[in-house]
Amino acid sequence: MITLTTYKWVPDFAAPLMRAFRVRWALEEAGIPYNVRLVALGPEQRSPEHLARQPFGQAPAIEDDGLVLHESGAIALYIAEHSEKLMPHNRVGAARATAWVFSALNSIENAVQELGSIIFFHKDAAWAKERRPQVEQFIRLRFGQLAEALGDKDYLEGDFTVGDLMMSDVLRIIDSTHLIDEFPTLKAYKARCEARPAFKRAMAAQMEGFAPAP
């Protein structure tokens, strides 16, 4: 059985946004049972045992039948390879779903993560106030391009794939800004992804899995 390693506790704002959620969601979509190992921030996070699972002392990581794997995108793709619900079983469909995973991580997340960092950690800093409008403008550009690619489809390739899972999860990072409201098709797309029963099960497990703040 797959064992998912994630943090024992994170600040409240980070709990629903943890990248381990992507792994939980993929497992729920695929119908694959899993165990959870919790690692505490601090010394345990930097322990040789955890660094053997995740070389940078982060989360998530998984272990499955001797395989140890880190990075949420790589893990999601690994899970998707075992599920027709996440990965089309034809060469073209699989390649395009994989491309959307990389698009989510490289073309969208880099921008929204910078804005997230400003919002969550630096919003009162002078440099952040100067930088934020530039970041938001670039996100609008990317959102417009993504909306154009989505068009009138329910999902990026018509049917839900691991690419949609990763893309919609990336979009959640900056929910508090409401920038997505400027792009109605993207807003509806994100809502469609979040309405999936597997998303709801994974989110419930994610929030229940954290210990109370110390």
Contacts in CASP RR format, 6 or more apart in sequence:
PFRMAT RR
TARGET T0000
AUTHOR 0000-0000-0000
METHOD contacts of the structure
MODEL  1
MITLTTYKWVPDFAAPLMRAFRVRWALEEAGIPYNVRLVALGPEQRSPEH
LARQPFGQAPAIEDDGLVLHESGAIALYIAEHSEKLMPHNRVGAARATAW
VFSALNSIENAVQELGSIIFFHKDAAWAKERRPQVEQFIRLRFGQLAEAL
GDKDYLEGDFTVGDLMMSDVLRIIDSTHLIDEFPTLKAYKARCEARPAFK
RAMAAQMEGFAPAP
1 33 0 8 1.000
1 34 0 8 1.000
1 35 0 8 1.000
1 64 0 8 1.000
2 27 0 8 1.000
2 32 0 8 1.000
2 33 0 8 1.000
2 34 0 8 1.000
2 35 0 8 1.000
2 62 0 8 1.000
2 63 0 8 1.000
2 64 0 8 1.000
3 34 0 8 1.000
3 35 0 8 1.000
3 36 0 8 1.000
3 37 0 8 1.000
3 62 0 8 1.000
3 63 0 8 1.000
3 64 0 8 1.000
4 20 0 8 1.000
4 23 0 8 1.000
4 24 0 8 1.000
4 27 0 8 1.000
4 34 0 8 1.000
4 35 0 8 1.000
4 36 0 8 1.000
4 37 0 8 1.000
4 60 0 8 1.000
4 61 0 8 1.000
4 62 0 8 1.000
5 36 0 8 1.000
5 37 0 8 1.000
5 38 0 8 1.000
5 39 0 8 1.000
5 50 0 8 1.000
5 53 0 8 1.000
5 54 0 8 1.000
5 59 0 8 1.000
5 60 0 8 1.000
5 61 0 8 1.000
5 62 0 8 1.000
5 63 0 8 1.000
6 18 0 8 1.000
6 20 0 8 1.000
6 36 0 8 1.000
6 37 0 8 1.000
6 38 0 8 1.000
6 39 0 8 1.000
6 59 0 8 1.000
6 60 0 8 1.000
7 18 0 8 1.000
7 20 0 8 1.000
7 38 0 8 1.000
7 39 0 8 1.000
7 40 0 8 1.000
7 41 0 8 1.000
7 45 0 8 1.000
7 59 0 8 1.000
7 210 0 8 1.000
8 38 0 8 1.000
8 39 0 8 1.000
8 40 0 8 1.000
8 41 0 8 1.000
8 210 0 8 1.000
8 211 0 8 1.000
9 40 0 8 1.000
9 41 0 8 1.000
9 210 0 8 1.000
9 211 0 8 1.000
9 212 0 8 1.000
9 213 0 8 1.000
9 214 0 8 1.000
10 18 0 8 1.000
10 41 0 8 1.000
10 210 0 8 1.000
11 213 0 8 1.000
12 213 0 8 1.000
13 120 0 8 1.000
14 120 0 8 1.000
15 206 0 8 1.000
15 207 0 8 1.000
15 210 0 8 1.000
16 172 0 8 1.000
16 203 0 8 1.000
16 206 0 8 1.000
16 207 0 8 1.000
17 172 0 8 1.000
17 173 0 8 1.000
18 59 0 8 1.000
18 60 0 8 1.000
18 206 0 8 1.000
19 59 0 8 1.000
19 60 0 8 1.000
19 72 0 8 1.000
20 59 0 8 1.000
20 60 0 8 1.000
20 72 0 8 1.000
20 206 0 8 1.000
21 169 0 8 1.000
21 202 0 8 1.000
21 203 0 8 1.000
21 206 0 8 1.000
22 60 0 8 1.000
22 72 0 8 1.000
22 73 0 8 1.000
22 75 0 8 1.000
22 76 0 8 1.000
22 165 0 8 1.000
22 166 0 8 1.000
22 169 0 8 1.000
23 60 0 8 1.000
23 62 0 8 1.000
23 72 0 8 1.000
23 75 0 8 1.000
23 76 0 8 1.000
23 79 0 8 1.000
24 34 0 8 1.000
24 202 0 8 1.000
24 205 0 8 1.000
24 206 0 8 1.000
25 165 0 8 1.000
25 169 0 8 1.000
25 198 0 8 1.000
25 199 0 8 1.000
25 202 0 8 1.000
25 203 0 8 1.000
26 75 0 8 1.000
26 76 0 8 1.000
26 79 0 8 1.000
26 80 0 8 1.000
26 83 0 8 1.000
26 86 0 8 1.000
26 162 0 8 1.000
26 165 0 8 1.000
27 33 0 8 1.000
27 34 0 8 1.000
27 79 0 8 1.000
27 202 0 8 1.000
28 198 0 8 1.000
28 199 0 8 1.000
28 201 0 8 1.000
28 202 0 8 1.000
28 205 0 8 1.000
29 83 0 8 1.000
29 85 0 8 1.000
29 86 0 8 1.000
29 160 0 8 1.000
29 165 0 8 1.000
29 196 0 8 1.000
29 198 0 8 1.000
30 79 0 8 1.000
30 80 0 8 1.000
30 82 0 8 1.000
30 83 0 8 1.000
30 85 0 8 1.000
30 86 0 8 1.000
31 83 0 8 1.000
31 198 0 8 1.000
32 79 0 8 1.000
32 82 0 8 1.000
32 83 0 8 1.000
34 62 0 8 1.000
36 209 0 8 1.000
38 209 0 8 1.000
38 211 0 8 1.000
39 45 0 8 1.000
39 50 0 8 1.000
39 59 0 8 1.000
44 50 0 8 1.000
45 57 0 8 1.000
46 57 0 8 1.000
50 57 0 8 1.000
51 57 0 8 1.000
52 68 0 8 1.000
53 61 0 8 1.000
53 63 0 8 1.000
53 68 0 8 1.000
53 70 0 8 1.000
54 60 0 8 1.000
54 61 0 8 1.000
54 70 0 8 1.000
55 70 0 8 1.000
56 70 0 8 1.000
58 70 0 8 1.000
60 70 0 8 1.000
60 72 0 8 1.000
60 75 0 8 1.000
61 68 0 8 1.000
61 69 0 8 1.000
61 70 0 8 1.000
61 75 0 8 1.000
62 68 0 8 1.000
62 69 0 8 1.000
62 75 0 8 1.000
62 78 0 8 1.000
63 69 0 8 1.000
64 78 0 8 1.000
67 78 0 8 1.000
69 75 0 8 1.000
69 78 0 8 1.000
72 166 0 8 1.000
73 101 0 8 1.000
73 105 0 8 1.000
73 166 0 8 1.000
76 86 0 8 1.000
76 101 0 8 1.000
76 162 0 8 1.000
76 165 0 8 1.000
76 166 0 8 1.000
77 87 0 8 1.000
77 98 0 8 1.000
77 101 0 8 1.000
77 162 0 8 1.000
79 86 0 8 1.000
79 162 0 8 1.000
80 86 0 8 1.000
80 87 0 8 1.000
80 97 0 8 1.000
80 161 0 8 1.000
80 162 0 8 1.000
81 87 0 8 1.000
85 160 0 8 1.000
86 97 0 8 1.000
86 160 0 8 1.000
86 161 0 8 1.000
86 162 0 8 1.000
86 165 0 8 1.000
87 94 0 8 1.000
87 97 0 8 1.000
87 161 0 8 1.000
87 162 0 8 1.000
88 94 0 8 1.000
88 96 0 8 1.000
88 97 0 8 1.000
88 157 0 8 1.000
88 159 0 8 1.000
88 161 0 8 1.000
93 157 0 8 1.000
93 161 0 8 1.000
96 157 0 8 1.000
97 157 0 8 1.000
97 161 0 8 1.000
97 162 0 8 1.000
97 163 0 8 1.000
98 162 0 8 1.000
98 163 0 8 1.000
100 156 0 8 1.000
100 157 0 8 1.000
100 161 0 8 1.000
100 162 0 8 1.000
100 163 0 8 1.000
100 164 0 8 1.000
100 166 0 8 1.000
100 167 0 8 1.000
101 162 0 8 1.000
101 163 0 8 1.000
101 166 0 8 1.000
103 163 0 8 1.000
103 167 0 8 1.000
104 163 0 8 1.000
104 166 0 8 1.000
104 167 0 8 1.000
104 169 0 8 1.000
104 170 0 8 1.000
105 166 0 8 1.000
105 170 0 8 1.000
107 142 0 8 1.000
108 142 0 8 1.000
108 146 0 8 1.000
108 167 0 8 1.000
108 170 0 8 1.000
108 171 0 8 1.000
109 170 0 8 1.000
109 173 0 8 1.000
111 135 0 8 1.000
111 138 0 8 1.000
111 139 0 8 1.000
111 142 0 8 1.000
112 139 0 8 1.000
112 170 0 8 1.000
112 171 0 8 1.000
112 173 0 8 1.000
112 174 0 8 1.000
113 173 0 8 1.000
114 135 0 8 1.000
115 132 0 8 1.000
115 135 0 8 1.000
115 136 0 8 1.000
115 139 0 8 1.000
115 173 0 8 1.000
115 174 0 8 1.000
115 177 0 8 1.000
116 173 0 8 1.000
116 174 0 8 1.000
118 128 0 8 1.000
118 131 0 8 1.000
118 132 0 8 1.000
118 135 0 8 1.000
119 174 0 8 1.000
119 176 0 8 1.000
119 177 0 8 1.000
122 128 0 8 1.000
123 129 0 8 1.000
136 177 0 8 1.000
136 179 0 8 1.000
139 174 0 8 1.000
139 179 0 8 1.000
140 179 0 8 1.000
140 182 0 8 1.000
143 179 0 8 1.000
143 180 0 8 1.000
143 182 0 8 1.000
143 183 0 8 1.000
143 186 0 8 1.000
144 183 0 8 1.000
144 186 0 8 1.000
146 167 0 8 1.000
146 183 0 8 1.000
146 186 0 8 1.000
147 183 0 8 1.000
147 185 0 8 1.000
147 186 0 8 1.000
149 156 0 8 1.000
150 156 0 8 1.000
150 185 0 8 1.000
150 186 0 8 1.000
150 189 0 8 1.000
151 185 0 8 1.000
152 185 0 8 1.000
154 160 0 8 1.000
154 189 0 8 1.000
154 192 0 8 1.000
155 161 0 8 1.000
155 164 0 8 1.000
155 189 0 8 1.000
155 192 0 8 1.000
155 193 0 8 1.000
156 163 0 8 1.000
156 164 0 8 1.000
156 167 0 8 1.000
157 163 0 8 1.000
157 164 0 8 1.000
160 193 0 8 1.000
160 196 0 8 1.000
164 193 0 8 1.000
165 193 0 8 1.000
168 189 0 8 1.000
168 190 0 8 1.000
168 193 0 8 1.000
168 194 0 8 1.000
171 180 0 8 1.000
171 186 0 8 1.000
171 190 0 8 1.000
172 190 0 8 1.000
172 194 0 8 1.000
174 180 0 8 1.000
180 186 0 8 1.000
180 187 0 8 1.000
180 190 0 8 1.000
181 187 0 8 1.000
193 199 0 8 1.000
END
